[in-house]
Amino acid sequence: MVARDRGNVVISLSDKRLLSMDEFAIYTSMGANKTRELAELSGSLFRAGRRLLVDRAKFDRWCDANTEC
């Protein structure tokens, strides 16, 4: 899953630790409102000044711990 193309370097979403809200929406395949709600619920929302970022690793651990079989 490609997040951005910076010249000749391609960065995939799975290689990034902090995702922007737009990238997180792509990562989860959900809309903006639901992704913000999930980020807050999981405790993976990270604020850097005015930017909202999501800690992908923390969100993945939360998903693994809260999965019903």
PDB file of N, CA, C, O and CB in Angstrom:
ATOM      1  N   MET A   1       0.854  -1.165   0.000  1.00  0.00           N
ATOM      2  CA  MET A   1       0.000   0.000   0.000  1.00  0.00           C
ATOM      3  C   MET A   1       0.908   1.240   0.000  1.00  0.00           C
ATOM      4  O   MET A   1       1.656   1.449   0.955  1.00  0.00           O
ATOM      5  CB  MET A   1      -0.976  -0.008   1.234  1.00  0.00           C
ATOM      6  N   VAL A   2       0.855   2.035  -1.022  1.00  0.00           N
ATOM      7  CA  VAL A   2       1.758   3.172  -1.169  1.00  0.00           C
ATOM      8  C   VAL A   2       1.114   4.427  -0.591  1.00  0.00           C
ATOM      9  O   VAL A   2      -0.013   4.774  -0.943  1.00  0.00           O
ATOM     10  CB  VAL A   2       2.130   3.388  -2.652  1.00  0.00           C
ATOM     11  N   ALA A   3       1.832   5.097   0.289  1.00  0.00           N
ATOM     12  CA  ALA A   3       1.329   6.310   0.907  1.00  0.00           C
ATOM     13  C   ALA A   3       1.669   7.534   0.069  1.00  0.00           C
ATOM     14  O   ALA A   3       0.789   8.334  -0.252  1.00  0.00           O
ATOM     15  CB  ALA A   3       1.892   6.460   2.310  1.00  0.00           C
ATOM     16  N   ARG A   4       2.924   7.681  -0.282  1.00  0.00           N
ATOM     17  CA  ARG A   4       3.379   8.855  -1.020  1.00  0.00           C
ATOM     18  C   ARG A   4       4.544   8.479  -1.913  1.00  0.00           C
ATOM     19  O   ARG A   4       5.234   7.490  -1.669  1.00  0.00           O
ATOM     20  CB  ARG A   4       3.780   9.990  -0.060  1.00  0.00           C
ATOM     21  N   ASP A   5       4.755   9.262  -2.932  1.00  0.00           N
ATOM     22  CA  ASP A   5       5.894   9.068  -3.808  1.00  0.00           C
ATOM     23  C   ASP A   5       6.730  10.333  -3.728  1.00  0.00           C
ATOM     24  O   ASP A   5       6.323  11.374  -4.245  1.00  0.00           O
ATOM     25  CB  ASP A   5       5.453   8.753  -5.282  1.00  0.00           C
ATOM     26  N   ARG A   6       7.876  10.264  -3.099  1.00  0.00           N
ATOM     27  CA  ARG A   6       8.768  11.421  -2.942  1.00  0.00           C
ATOM     28  C   ARG A   6       9.964  11.230  -3.865  1.00  0.00           C
ATOM     29  O   ARG A   6      10.969  10.631  -3.484  1.00  0.00           O
ATOM     30  CB  ARG A   6       9.234  11.593  -1.448  1.00  0.00           C
ATOM     31  N   GLY A   7       9.844  11.733  -5.056  1.00  0.00           N
ATOM     32  CA  GLY A   7      10.920  11.541  -6.020  1.00  0.00           C
ATOM     33  C   GLY A   7      10.998  10.088  -6.408  1.00  0.00           C
ATOM     34  O   GLY A   7      10.048   9.547  -6.973  1.00  0.00           O
ATOM     35  N   ASN A   8      12.111   9.443  -6.118  1.00  0.00           N
ATOM     36  CA  ASN A   8      12.295   8.029  -6.439  1.00  0.00           C
ATOM     37  C   ASN A   8      12.039   7.114  -5.251  1.00  0.00           C
ATOM     38  O   ASN A   8      12.123   5.893  -5.383  1.00  0.00           O
ATOM     39  CB  ASN A   8      13.688   7.801  -6.955  1.00  0.00           C
ATOM     40  N   VAL A   9      11.729   7.687  -4.093  1.00  0.00           N
ATOM     41  CA  VAL A   9      11.523   6.889  -2.895  1.00  0.00           C
ATOM     42  C   VAL A   9      10.031   6.702  -2.668  1.00  0.00           C
ATOM     43  O   VAL A   9       9.279   7.675  -2.605  1.00  0.00           O
ATOM     44  CB  VAL A   9      12.187   7.551  -1.666  1.00  0.00           C
ATOM     45  N   VAL A  10       9.607   5.458  -2.545  1.00  0.00           N
ATOM     46  CA  VAL A  10       8.207   5.144  -2.277  1.00  0.00           C
ATOM     47  C   VAL A  10       8.109   4.655  -0.840  1.00  0.00           C
ATOM     48  O   VAL A  10       8.805   3.717  -0.453  1.00  0.00           O
ATOM     49  CB  VAL A  10       7.651   4.074  -3.283  1.00  0.00           C
ATOM     50  N   ILE A  11       7.249   5.284  -0.052  1.00  0.00           N
ATOM     51  CA  ILE A  11       7.067   4.927   1.353  1.00  0.00           C
ATOM     52  C   ILE A  11       5.708   4.257   1.504  1.00  0.00           C
ATOM     53  O   ILE A  11       4.686   4.851   1.162  1.00  0.00           O
ATOM     54  CB  ILE A  11       7.180   6.183   2.280  1.00  0.00           C
ATOM     55  N   SER A  12       5.684   3.045   2.007  1.00  0.00           N
ATOM     56  CA  SER A  12       4.414   2.352   2.194  1.00  0.00           C
ATOM     57  C   SER A  12       3.862   2.668   3.585  1.00  0.00           C
ATOM     58  O   SER A  12       4.609   3.007   4.503  1.00  0.00           O
ATOM     59  CB  SER A  12       4.587   0.819   2.005  1.00  0.00           C
ATOM     60  N   LEU A  13       2.564   2.554   3.721  1.00  0.00           N
ATOM     61  CA  LEU A  13       1.930   2.840   5.004  1.00  0.00           C
ATOM     62  C   LEU A  13       2.381   1.866   6.078  1.00  0.00           C
ATOM     63  O   LEU A  13       2.433   2.232   7.252  1.00  0.00           O
ATOM     64  CB  LEU A  13       0.417   2.795   4.866  1.00  0.00           C
ATOM     65  N   SER A  14       2.704   0.650   5.712  1.00  0.00           N
ATOM     66  CA  SER A  14       3.150  -0.320   6.701  1.00  0.00           C
ATOM     67  C   SER A  14       4.554  -0.024   7.224  1.00  0.00           C
ATOM     68  O   SER A  14       4.961  -0.573   8.248  1.00  0.00           O
ATOM     69  CB  SER A  14       3.109  -1.705   6.109  1.00  0.00           C
ATOM     70  N   ASP A  15       5.296   0.837   6.529  1.00  0.00           N
ATOM     71  CA  ASP A  15       6.635   1.220   6.979  1.00  0.00           C
ATOM     72  C   ASP A  15       6.626   2.446   7.886  1.00  0.00           C
ATOM     73  O   ASP A  15       7.630   2.745   8.531  1.00  0.00           O
ATOM     74  CB  ASP A  15       7.519   1.484   5.787  1.00  0.00           C
ATOM     75  N   LYS A  16       5.509   3.152   7.939  1.00  0.00           N
ATOM     76  CA  LYS A  16       5.432   4.374   8.734  1.00  0.00           C
ATOM     77  C   LYS A  16       4.847   4.076  10.110  1.00  0.00           C
ATOM     78  O   LYS A  16       3.915   3.281  10.230  1.00  0.00           O
ATOM     79  CB  LYS A  16       4.586   5.438   8.011  1.00  0.00           C
ATOM     80  N   ARG A  17       5.380   4.702  11.135  1.00  0.00           N
ATOM     81  CA  ARG A  17       4.851   4.535  12.493  1.00  0.00           C
ATOM     82  C   ARG A  17       3.686   5.485  12.739  1.00  0.00           C
ATOM     83  O   ARG A  17       2.648   5.072  13.257  1.00  0.00           O
ATOM     84  CB  ARG A  17       5.956   4.772  13.539  1.00  0.00           C
ATOM     85  N   LEU A  18       3.850   6.759  12.369  1.00  0.00           N
ATOM     86  CA  LEU A  18       2.798   7.758  12.563  1.00  0.00           C
ATOM     87  C   LEU A  18       2.139   8.063  11.229  1.00  0.00           C
ATOM     88  O   LEU A  18       2.810   8.394  10.252  1.00  0.00           O
ATOM     89  CB  LEU A  18       3.369   9.053  13.197  1.00  0.00           C
ATOM     90  N   LEU A  19       0.816   7.949  11.199  1.00  0.00           N
ATOM     91  CA  LEU A  19       0.055   8.211   9.983  1.00  0.00           C
ATOM     92  C   LEU A  19      -0.783   9.465  10.166  1.00  0.00           C
ATOM     93  O   LEU A  19      -1.314   9.719  11.248  1.00  0.00           O
ATOM     94  CB  LEU A  19      -0.841   7.006   9.622  1.00  0.00           C
ATOM     95  N   SER A  20      -0.898  10.245   9.103  1.00  0.00           N
ATOM     96  CA  SER A  20      -1.827  11.373   9.134  1.00  0.00           C
ATOM     97  C   SER A  20      -3.236  10.807   9.132  1.00  0.00           C
ATOM     98  O   SER A  20      -3.420   9.617   8.878  1.00  0.00           O
ATOM     99  CB  SER A  20      -1.602  12.345   7.919  1.00  0.00           C
ATOM    100  N   MET A  21      -4.225  11.628   9.408  1.00  0.00           N
ATOM    101  CA  MET A  21      -5.606  11.156   9.439  1.00  0.00           C
ATOM    102  C   MET A  21      -6.035  10.648   8.062  1.00  0.00           C
ATOM    103  O   MET A  21      -6.775   9.668   7.974  1.00  0.00           O
ATOM    104  CB  MET A  21      -6.547  12.278   9.909  1.00  0.00           C
ATOM    105  N   ASP A  22      -5.584  11.295   6.991  1.00  0.00           N
ATOM    106  CA  ASP A  22      -5.908  10.827   5.638  1.00  0.00           C
ATOM    107  C   ASP A  22      -5.277   9.465   5.361  1.00  0.00           C
ATOM    108  O   ASP A  22      -5.926   8.584   4.797  1.00  0.00           O
ATOM    109  CB  ASP A  22      -5.435  11.848   4.589  1.00  0.00           C
ATOM    110  N   GLU A  23      -4.023   9.290   5.753  1.00  0.00           N
ATOM    111  CA  GLU A  23      -3.348   8.014   5.567  1.00  0.00           C
ATOM    112  C   GLU A  23      -4.001   6.927   6.419  1.00  0.00           C
ATOM    113  O   GLU A  23      -4.138   5.785   5.983  1.00  0.00           O
ATOM    114  CB  GLU A  23      -1.860   8.141   5.913  1.00  0.00           C
ATOM    115  N   PHE A  24      -4.401   7.289   7.629  1.00  0.00           N
ATOM    116  CA  PHE A  24      -5.056   6.331   8.519  1.00  0.00           C
ATOM    117  C   PHE A  24      -6.410   5.895   7.948  1.00  0.00           C
ATOM    118  O   PHE A  24      -6.799   4.736   8.091  1.00  0.00           O
ATOM    119  CB  PHE A  24      -5.242   6.943   9.923  1.00  0.00           C
ATOM    120  N   ALA A  25      -7.117   6.812   7.307  1.00  0.00           N
ATOM    121  CA  ALA A  25      -8.389   6.461   6.669  1.00  0.00           C
ATOM    122  C   ALA A  25      -8.150   5.455   5.541  1.00  0.00           C
ATOM    123  O   ALA A  25      -8.940   4.527   5.363  1.00  0.00           O
ATOM    124  CB  ALA A  25      -9.096   7.731   6.122  1.00  0.00           C
ATOM    125  N   ILE A  26      -7.083   5.629   4.791  1.00  0.00           N
ATOM    126  CA  ILE A  26      -6.732   4.670   3.738  1.00  0.00           C
ATOM    127  C   ILE A  26      -6.329   3.332   4.365  1.00  0.00           C
ATOM    128  O   ILE A  26      -6.743   2.274   3.891  1.00  0.00           O
ATOM    129  CB  ILE A  26      -5.577   5.224   2.849  1.00  0.00           C
ATOM    130  N   TYR A  27      -5.532   3.379   5.420  1.00  0.00           N
ATOM    131  CA  TYR A  27      -5.048   2.179   6.109  1.00  0.00           C
ATOM    132  C   TYR A  27      -6.206   1.339   6.650  1.00  0.00           C
ATOM    133  O   TYR A  27      -6.173   0.111   6.563  1.00  0.00           O
ATOM    134  CB  TYR A  27      -4.106   2.569   7.254  1.00  0.00           C
ATOM    135  N   THR A  28      -7.234   1.997   7.211  1.00  0.00           N
ATOM    136  CA  THR A  28      -8.355   1.275   7.805  1.00  0.00           C
ATOM    137  C   THR A  28      -9.506   1.055   6.827  1.00  0.00           C
ATOM    138  O   THR A  28     -10.418   0.280   7.112  1.00  0.00           O
ATOM    139  CB  THR A  28      -8.858   2.022   9.012  1.00  0.00           C
ATOM    140  N   SER A  29      -9.472   1.721   5.692  1.00  0.00           N
ATOM    141  CA  SER A  29     -10.557   1.646   4.696  1.00  0.00           C
ATOM    142  C   SER A  29     -11.881   2.121   5.272  1.00  0.00           C
ATOM    143  O   SER A  29     -12.936   1.549   5.001  1.00  0.00           O
ATOM    144  CB  SER A  29     -10.707   0.214   4.176  1.00  0.00           C
ATOM    145  N   MET A  30     -11.803   3.182   6.074  1.00  0.00           N
ATOM    146  CA  MET A  30     -12.997   3.765   6.675  1.00  0.00           C
ATOM    147  C   MET A  30     -13.008   5.260   6.420  1.00  0.00           C
ATOM    148  O   MET A  30     -12.029   5.830   5.937  1.00  0.00           O
ATOM    149  CB  MET A  30     -13.059   3.469   8.189  1.00  0.00           C
ATOM    150  N   GLY A  31     -14.119   5.884   6.749  1.00  0.00           N
ATOM    151  CA  GLY A  31     -14.259   7.318   6.560  1.00  0.00           C
ATOM    152  C   GLY A  31     -13.562   8.118   7.645  1.00  0.00           C
ATOM    153  O   GLY A  31     -13.070   7.569   8.632  1.00  0.00           O
ATOM    154  N   ALA A  32     -13.531   9.427   7.440  1.00  0.00           N
ATOM    155  CA  ALA A  32     -12.806  10.326   8.333  1.00  0.00           C
ATOM    156  C   ALA A  32     -13.373  10.333   9.751  1.00  0.00           C
ATOM    157  O   ALA A  32     -12.611  10.312  10.717  1.00  0.00           O
ATOM    158  CB  ALA A  32     -12.827  11.728   7.774  1.00  0.00           C
ATOM    159  N   ASN A  33     -14.679  10.361   9.887  1.00  0.00           N
ATOM    160  CA  ASN A  33     -15.284  10.408  11.227  1.00  0.00           C
ATOM    161  C   ASN A  33     -15.030   9.130  12.012  1.00  0.00           C
ATOM    162  O   ASN A  33     -14.685   9.189  13.192  1.00  0.00           O
ATOM    163  CB  ASN A  33     -16.784  10.650  11.120  1.00  0.00           C
ATOM    164  N   LYS A  34     -15.192   7.996  11.385  1.00  0.00           N
ATOM    165  CA  LYS A  34     -14.988   6.717  12.070  1.00  0.00           C
ATOM    166  C   LYS A  34     -13.522   6.515  12.425  1.00  0.00           C
ATOM    167  O   LYS A  34     -13.222   5.972  13.489  1.00  0.00           O
ATOM    168  CB  LYS A  34     -15.480   5.558  11.198  1.00  0.00           C
ATOM    169  N   THR A  35     -12.604   6.937  11.566  1.00  0.00           N
ATOM    170  CA  THR A  35     -11.184   6.759  11.869  1.00  0.00           C
ATOM    171  C   THR A  35     -10.765   7.631  13.051  1.00  0.00           C
ATOM    172  O   THR A  35      -9.954   7.207  13.875  1.00  0.00           O
ATOM    173  CB  THR A  35     -10.328   7.090  10.636  1.00  0.00           C
ATOM    174  N   ARG A  36     -11.302   8.827  13.140  1.00  0.00           N
ATOM    175  CA  ARG A  36     -10.985   9.684  14.287  1.00  0.00           C
ATOM    176  C   ARG A  36     -11.525   9.061  15.570  1.00  0.00           C
ATOM    177  O   ARG A  36     -10.852   9.061  16.601  1.00  0.00           O
ATOM    178  CB  ARG A  36     -11.572  11.105  14.091  1.00  0.00           C
ATOM    179  N   GLU A  37     -12.744   8.531  15.499  1.00  0.00           N
ATOM    180  CA  GLU A  37     -13.358   7.876  16.653  1.00  0.00           C
ATOM    181  C   GLU A  37     -12.528   6.669  17.094  1.00  0.00           C
ATOM    182  O   GLU A  37     -12.292   6.483  18.287  1.00  0.00           O
ATOM    183  CB  GLU A  37     -14.800   7.441  16.321  1.00  0.00           C
ATOM    184  N   LEU A  38     -12.086   5.853  16.143  1.00  0.00           N
ATOM    185  CA  LEU A  38     -11.267   4.683  16.465  1.00  0.00           C
ATOM    186  C   LEU A  38      -9.910   5.071  17.048  1.00  0.00           C
ATOM    187  O   LEU A  38      -9.423   4.431  17.980  1.00  0.00           O
ATOM    188  CB  LEU A  38     -11.066   3.833  15.221  1.00  0.00           C
ATOM    189  N   ALA A  39      -9.311   6.107  16.504  1.00  0.00           N
ATOM    190  CA  ALA A  39      -8.008   6.555  17.006  1.00  0.00           C
ATOM    191  C   ALA A  39      -8.123   7.032  18.452  1.00  0.00           C
ATOM    192  O   ALA A  39      -7.247   6.754  19.271  1.00  0.00           O
ATOM    193  CB  ALA A  39      -7.443   7.684  16.117  1.00  0.00           C
ATOM    194  N   GLU A  40      -9.194   7.744  18.763  1.00  0.00           N
ATOM    195  CA  GLU A  40      -9.400   8.212  20.135  1.00  0.00           C
ATOM    196  C   GLU A  40      -9.716   7.045  21.064  1.00  0.00           C
ATOM    197  O   GLU A  40      -9.191   6.976  22.176  1.00  0.00           O
ATOM    198  CB  GLU A  40     -10.532   9.250  20.187  1.00  0.00           C
ATOM    199  N   LEU A  41     -10.568   6.129  20.616  1.00  0.00           N
ATOM    200  CA  LEU A  41     -10.965   4.979  21.422  1.00  0.00           C
ATOM    201  C   LEU A  41      -9.781   4.076  21.739  1.00  0.00           C
ATOM    202  O   LEU A  41      -9.674   3.554  22.849  1.00  0.00           O
ATOM    203  CB  LEU A  41     -12.041   4.185  20.707  1.00  0.00           C
ATOM    204  N   SER A  42      -8.906   3.895  20.782  1.00  0.00           N
ATOM    205  CA  SER A  42      -7.754   3.006  20.962  1.00  0.00           C
ATOM    206  C   SER A  42      -6.603   3.669  21.710  1.00  0.00           C
ATOM    207  O   SER A  42      -5.659   2.991  22.118  1.00  0.00           O
ATOM    208  CB  SER A  42      -7.266   2.524  19.618  1.00  0.00           C
ATOM    209  N   GLY A  43      -6.669   4.974  21.892  1.00  0.00           N
ATOM    210  CA  GLY A  43      -5.591   5.681  22.579  1.00  0.00           C
ATOM    211  C   GLY A  43      -4.367   5.886  21.710  1.00  0.00           C
ATOM    212  O   GLY A  43      -3.276   6.141  22.221  1.00  0.00           O
ATOM    213  N   SER A  44      -4.539   5.778  20.400  1.00  0.00           N
ATOM    214  CA  SER A  44      -3.388   5.906  19.497  1.00  0.00           C
ATOM    215  C   SER A  44      -3.314   7.271  18.823  1.00  0.00           C
ATOM    216  O   SER A  44      -2.469   7.483  17.954  1.00  0.00           O
ATOM    217  CB  SER A  44      -3.443   4.827  18.440  1.00  0.00           C
ATOM    218  N   LEU A  45      -4.183   8.195  19.209  1.00  0.00           N
ATOM    219  CA  LEU A  45      -4.165   9.542  18.634  1.00  0.00           C
ATOM    220  C   LEU A  45      -3.016  10.332  19.244  1.00  0.00           C
ATOM    221  O   LEU A  45      -2.843  10.357  20.462  1.00  0.00           O
ATOM    222  CB  LEU A  45      -5.518  10.272  18.871  1.00  0.00           C
ATOM    223  N   PHE A  46      -2.245  10.966  18.397  1.00  0.00           N
ATOM    224  CA  PHE A  46      -1.047  11.691  18.809  1.00  0.00           C
ATOM    225  C   PHE A  46      -1.132  13.095  18.230  1.00  0.00           C
ATOM    226  O   PHE A  46      -1.339  13.255  17.027  1.00  0.00           O
ATOM    227  CB  PHE A  46       0.262  10.961  18.340  1.00  0.00           C
ATOM    228  N   ARG A  47      -0.979  14.098  19.054  1.00  0.00           N
ATOM    229  CA  ARG A  47      -1.036  15.483  18.585  1.00  0.00           C
ATOM    230  C   ARG A  47       0.379  16.058  18.524  1.00  0.00           C
ATOM    231  O   ARG A  47       1.133  15.993  19.495  1.00  0.00           O
ATOM    232  CB  ARG A  47      -1.941  16.348  19.513  1.00  0.00           C
ATOM    233  N   ALA A  48       0.720  16.614  17.377  1.00  0.00           N
ATOM    234  CA  ALA A  48       1.996  17.286  17.180  1.00  0.00           C
ATOM    235  C   ALA A  48       1.668  18.704  16.739  1.00  0.00           C
ATOM    236  O   ALA A  48       1.532  18.983  15.548  1.00  0.00           O
ATOM    237  CB  ALA A  48       2.908  16.535  16.125  1.00  0.00           C
ATOM    238  N   GLY A  49       1.544  19.587  17.707  1.00  0.00           N
ATOM    239  CA  GLY A  49       1.089  20.944  17.393  1.00  0.00           C
ATOM    240  C   GLY A  49      -0.365  20.892  16.979  1.00  0.00           C
ATOM    241  O   GLY A  49      -1.217  20.451  17.751  1.00  0.00           O
ATOM    242  N   ARG A  50      -0.658  21.338  15.773  1.00  0.00           N
ATOM    243  CA  ARG A  50      -2.022  21.292  15.251  1.00  0.00           C
ATOM    244  C   ARG A  50      -2.310  20.027  14.468  1.00  0.00           C
ATOM    245  O   ARG A  50      -3.458  19.760  14.112  1.00  0.00           O
ATOM    246  CB  ARG A  50      -2.277  22.485  14.379  1.00  0.00           C
ATOM    247  N   ARG A  51      -1.274  19.244  14.198  1.00  0.00           N
ATOM    248  CA  ARG A  51      -1.450  18.022  13.407  1.00  0.00           C
ATOM    249  C   ARG A  51      -1.954  16.882  14.276  1.00  0.00           C
ATOM    250  O   ARG A  51      -1.534  16.724  15.423  1.00  0.00           O
ATOM    251  CB  ARG A  51      -0.134  17.623  12.731  1.00  0.00           C
ATOM    252  N   LEU A  52      -2.848  16.100  13.721  1.00  0.00           N
ATOM    253  CA  LEU A  52      -3.315  14.888  14.361  1.00  0.00           C
ATOM    254  C   LEU A  52      -2.679  13.710  13.644  1.00  0.00           C
ATOM    255  O   LEU A  52      -2.824  13.554  12.431  1.00  0.00           O
ATOM    256  CB  LEU A  52      -4.872  14.794  14.343  1.00  0.00           C
ATOM    257  N   LEU A  53      -1.980  12.891  14.394  1.00  0.00           N
ATOM    258  CA  LEU A  53      -1.330  11.717  13.842  1.00  0.00           C
ATOM    259  C   LEU A  53      -1.801  10.493  14.607  1.00  0.00           C
ATOM    260  O   LEU A  53      -2.223  10.598  15.759  1.00  0.00           O
ATOM    261  CB  LEU A  53       0.211  11.850  13.901  1.00  0.00           C
ATOM    262  N   VAL A  54      -1.731   9.355  13.979  1.00  0.00           N
ATOM    263  CA  VAL A  54      -2.142   8.102  14.607  1.00  0.00           C
ATOM    264  C   VAL A  54      -0.945   7.179  14.670  1.00  0.00           C
ATOM    265  O   VAL A  54      -0.264   6.957  13.669  1.00  0.00           O
ATOM    266  CB  VAL A  54      -3.314   7.436  13.835  1.00  0.00           C
ATOM    267  N   ASP A  55      -0.691   6.643  15.855  1.00  0.00           N
ATOM    268  CA  ASP A  55       0.385   5.677  16.051  1.00  0.00           C
ATOM    269  C   ASP A  55      -0.112   4.330  15.534  1.00  0.00           C
ATOM    270  O   ASP A  55      -0.906   3.659  16.193  1.00  0.00           O
ATOM    271  CB  ASP A  55       0.821   5.589  17.567  1.00  0.00           C
ATOM    272  N   ARG A  56       0.357   3.943  14.359  1.00  0.00           N
ATOM    273  CA  ARG A  56      -0.116   2.734  13.692  1.00  0.00           C
ATOM    274  C   ARG A  56       0.191   1.490  14.512  1.00  0.00           C
ATOM    275  O   ARG A  56      -0.652   0.598  14.609  1.00  0.00           O
ATOM    276  CB  ARG A  56       0.512   2.612  12.311  1.00  0.00           C
ATOM    277  N   ALA A  57       1.376   1.411  15.102  1.00  0.00           N
ATOM    278  CA  ALA A  57       1.759   0.231  15.874  1.00  0.00           C
ATOM    279  C   ALA A  57       0.863   0.070  17.099  1.00  0.00           C
ATOM    280  O   ALA A  57       0.440  -1.041  17.418  1.00  0.00           O
ATOM    281  CB  ALA A  57       3.231   0.322  16.302  1.00  0.00           C
ATOM    282  N   LYS A  58       0.576   1.165  17.780  1.00  0.00           N
ATOM    283  CA  LYS A  58      -0.288   1.127  18.954  1.00  0.00           C
ATOM    284  C   LYS A  58      -1.710   0.746  18.559  1.00  0.00           C
ATOM    285  O   LYS A  58      -2.371  -0.004  19.277  1.00  0.00           O
ATOM    286  CB  LYS A  58      -0.278   2.484  19.673  1.00  0.00           C
ATOM    287  N   PHE A  59      -2.188   1.254  17.426  1.00  0.00           N
ATOM    288  CA  PHE A  59      -3.518   0.907  16.941  1.00  0.00           C
ATOM    289  C   PHE A  59      -3.590  -0.576  16.584  1.00  0.00           C
ATOM    290  O   PHE A  59      -4.579  -1.238  16.898  1.00  0.00           O
ATOM    291  CB  PHE A  59      -3.889   1.768  15.724  1.00  0.00           C
ATOM    292  N   ASP A  60      -2.561  -1.101  15.936  1.00  0.00           N
ATOM    293  CA  ASP A  60      -2.534  -2.523  15.573  1.00  0.00           C
ATOM    294  C   ASP A  60      -2.561  -3.410  16.811  1.00  0.00           C
ATOM    295  O   ASP A  60      -3.257  -4.426  16.825  1.00  0.00           O
ATOM    296  CB  ASP A  60      -1.290  -2.838  14.734  1.00  0.00           C
ATOM    297  N   ARG A  61      -1.808  -3.041  17.861  1.00  0.00           N
ATOM    298  CA  ARG A  61      -1.824  -3.812  19.104  1.00  0.00           C
ATOM    299  C   ARG A  61      -3.210  -3.777  19.743  1.00  0.00           C
ATOM    300  O   ARG A  61      -3.684  -4.789  20.259  1.00  0.00           O
ATOM    301  CB  ARG A  61      -0.771  -3.272  20.088  1.00  0.00           C
ATOM    302  N   TRP A  62      -3.862  -2.607  19.707  1.00  0.00           N
ATOM    303  CA  TRP A  62      -5.208  -2.462  20.251  1.00  0.00           C
ATOM    304  C   TRP A  62      -6.187  -3.354  19.478  1.00  0.00           C
ATOM    305  O   TRP A  62      -7.035  -4.013  20.079  1.00  0.00           O
ATOM    306  CB  TRP A  62      -5.660  -0.980  20.197  1.00  0.00           C
ATOM    307  N   CYS A  63      -6.070  -3.373  18.167  1.00  0.00           N
ATOM    308  CA  CYS A  63      -6.943  -4.218  17.345  1.00  0.00           C
ATOM    309  C   CYS A  63      -6.750  -5.690  17.673  1.00  0.00           C
ATOM    310  O   CYS A  63      -7.723  -6.436  17.781  1.00  0.00           O
ATOM    311  CB  CYS A  63      -6.677  -3.975  15.857  1.00  0.00           C
ATOM    312  N   ASP A  64      -5.502  -6.112  17.831  1.00  0.00           N
ATOM    313  CA  ASP A  64      -5.218  -7.505  18.164  1.00  0.00           C
ATOM    314  C   ASP A  64      -5.804  -7.885  19.527  1.00  0.00           C
ATOM    315  O   ASP A  64      -6.325  -8.987  19.699  1.00  0.00           O
ATOM    316  CB  ASP A  64      -3.706  -7.752  18.154  1.00  0.00           C
ATOM    317  N   ALA A  65      -5.715  -6.971  20.485  1.00  0.00           N
ATOM    318  CA  ALA A  65      -6.219  -7.251  21.833  1.00  0.00           C
ATOM    319  C   ALA A  65      -7.756  -7.224  21.898  1.00  0.00           C
ATOM    320  O   ALA A  65      -8.339  -7.838  22.791  1.00  0.00           O
ATOM    321  CB  ALA A  65      -5.642  -6.235  22.822  1.00  0.00           C
ATOM    322  N   ASN A  66      -8.402  -6.538  20.989  1.00  0.00           N
ATOM    323  CA  ASN A  66      -9.853  -6.373  21.044  1.00  0.00           C
ATOM    324  C   ASN A  66     -10.584  -7.109  19.916  1.00  0.00           C
ATOM    325  O   ASN A  66     -11.691  -6.731  19.534  1.00  0.00           O
ATOM    326  CB  ASN A  66     -10.196  -4.904  20.992  1.00  0.00           C
ATOM    327  N   THR A  67      -9.962  -8.144  19.398  1.00  0.00           N
ATOM    328  CA  THR A  67     -10.581  -8.931  18.335  1.00  0.00           C
ATOM    329  C   THR A  67     -11.340 -10.093  18.956  1.00  0.00           C
ATOM    330  O   THR A  67     -10.813 -10.837  19.783  1.00  0.00           O
ATOM    331  CB  THR A  67      -9.518  -9.443  17.324  1.00  0.00           C
ATOM    332  N   GLU A  68     -12.589 -10.227  18.533  1.00  0.00           N
ATOM    333  CA  GLU A  68     -13.389 -11.357  19.008  1.00  0.00           C
ATOM    334  C   GLU A  68     -13.263 -12.506  18.022  1.00  0.00           C
ATOM    335  O   GLU A  68     -13.349 -12.298  16.812  1.00  0.00           O
ATOM    336  CB  GLU A  68     -14.878 -10.953  19.192  1.00  0.00           C
ATOM    337  N   CYS A  69     -13.063 -13.702  18.523  1.00  0.00           N
ATOM    338  CA  CYS A  69     -12.934 -14.882  17.662  1.00  0.00           C
ATOM    339  C   CYS A  69     -14.239 -15.629  17.571  1.00  0.00           C
ATOM    340  O   CYS A  69     -14.320 -16.651  16.889  1.00  0.00           O
ATOM    341  CB  CYS A  69     -11.844 -15.811  18.176  1.00  0.00           C
TER     342      CYS A  69
END
